[in-house]
Amino acid sequence: MATALSRSAGPQTATLRPLGAMSLAGQRAMPFDPQNFLARAGDGRTTLQCQKQQALFVQGDAATTVFYILEGRVKLTVLSRHGKEAVVALLGRGDFFGEACLAGQPVCLATATALDAATIVRIEKATMHRVLHDEPTFSELFMAYLLTRTLRIQEDLIDQLFNSAEKRLARTLLLLATVEHTGTSDPVIPKISQETLAEMVGTTRSRVSFFMNRFKRLGFITYDAGLRVDRSLLNVVLAS
């Protein structure tokens, strides 16, 4: 836990007390608020206003920072040695990325790019370690995120191994709609290219175009101020 020196009258003596435990007036400080911590700059945190297609880090860069999305979307892509690119994650508000540096990963294994204008918090590795150690409420929030992300990765792997490209596309659209508008009955996905969808699904752009036209014809999706996804698209995912 972070501490502050509290000196006695003697010149050589000092005691330690936790930072934030008491205010200067002798009153107990406010409880730690994870959302307030993530929303403000300072103490190893920097707020970035990112432009569309701005790279936050590139595959091979030194891994020294954790990022948190306040607003906007970020895609993580990997590039093979043969030049083939794949989208491994599309992240939105409330998501962390770059967290592998906390486990000792020396370099970034993917490239992180803002899909549109975004507000991102950049958190130094040392600051993350300190807050995770000192603040149980933040540790719980971060652990819950990591567990959810791990389950999602496992589901994505199963999806790639066993489902057709059409089912994978339907699941991807439903997940994007759920992420953007949790709890709504008529979710709309912000503009996303068919090329990006193809990279996420692991197929060609022409196949994505073919399936999107079919989904539109069947009433599963419509184009109205964005891509509107009807929940009946789940029938495609559940079909045997």
Secondary structure, DSSP 4 states (H G I P E B T S, - for coil): --EEEEE-SSTT-EEEEETTSB-TTSPBPPPP-HHHHHHS--SSEEEEEEPTT-EEE-TTSB--EEEEEEES-EEEEEE-TTS-EEEEEEE-TT-EE-GGGGGT--B-SSEEEESSSEEEEEEEHHHHHHHHHH-HHHHHHHHHHHHHHHHHHHHHHHHHHHS-HHHHHHHHHHHHHHHHSTT-SS-EEPP--HHHHHHHHTS-HHHHHHHHHHHHHTTSEEESSSEEE-GGGHHHHH--
